[in-house]
Amino acid sequence: MHRFFLSPDAFHGEQLVFPPDIARQIRSVLRLHPGDEVLTLDGRGNAFRVALTHVGKSEAGGRILERMAAGGEPAGELILCQAISKGERFEWVLQKGTELGVTVFQPIITQRTLRRQPGEGRWARWRRIIREAAEQSGRGRLPRLLAPVSFAEALTGVQGLGILPAVMADQPVRAALADASWPVTLFVGPEGGFAPEEMAEARAAGVLPVTLGPRILRTETAAIALVTLTLAALGELDKPGPRA
């Protein structure tokens, strides 16, 4: 069943109105018709089975048939503090991180970050990528995308265990995650890695440097490897798959 995240103001009692972009997708891409059923989510952990009542060129509406709790969420908070990178690399992290189960994306600006603050258009694109990935992967909530902050600012907001992959680190990531519990905060640097001064700041803040093995990974590869290993250590990858 097709899934759509809607803002709370789309719901009007038992009726709901799809925004124009989703209405066009329903009509022109998915070719759905009145009577077809879809699943809508309010981003707050609630899901609604909906029958379409009308489908127009730029508008569509539906009627709620059933309310239920939305699944697809990890048991706790997984915060990914990812250095903003060039081109599509950061977008790739947003998409795959959402699919895996990241709950909060905190873009960070480091000494070696080449791309700085995103423009309004790019910011909207990032949010759209997260929403579409959440719909595709069966998430019950939309991961939060926070405003970019400096690396130093991000260190002041570490929640739970904080870990950071580094080329010269000796501690295996699995050892650091052996007794992990929620929440967990992950830090991933830019293409050139963290500067020595930043590594010192991280250690002073209690963030553990870890190794991801003997090969040097790109920033987007390191992010997804770290997210996957963390979720596996916390038992999230042992859960049964979706039922629908």
Secondary structure, DSSP 8 states (H G I E B T S, - for coil): --EEE--GGGEETTEEEE-HHHHHIIIIIS---TT-EEEEE-SSSEEEEEEEEEE-SS-EEEEEEEEEE-----SS-EEEEEE--STTHHHHHHHHHHHHT--EEEEEE-TT-SS-S--HHHHHHHHHHHHHHHHHHT-SS--EE---EEHHHHHTT--SEEEEE-TT--SBHHHHTTT--S-EEEEE--TT---HHHHHHHHHTT-EEEB--SS---HHHHHHHHHHHHHHHTTGGGS-----
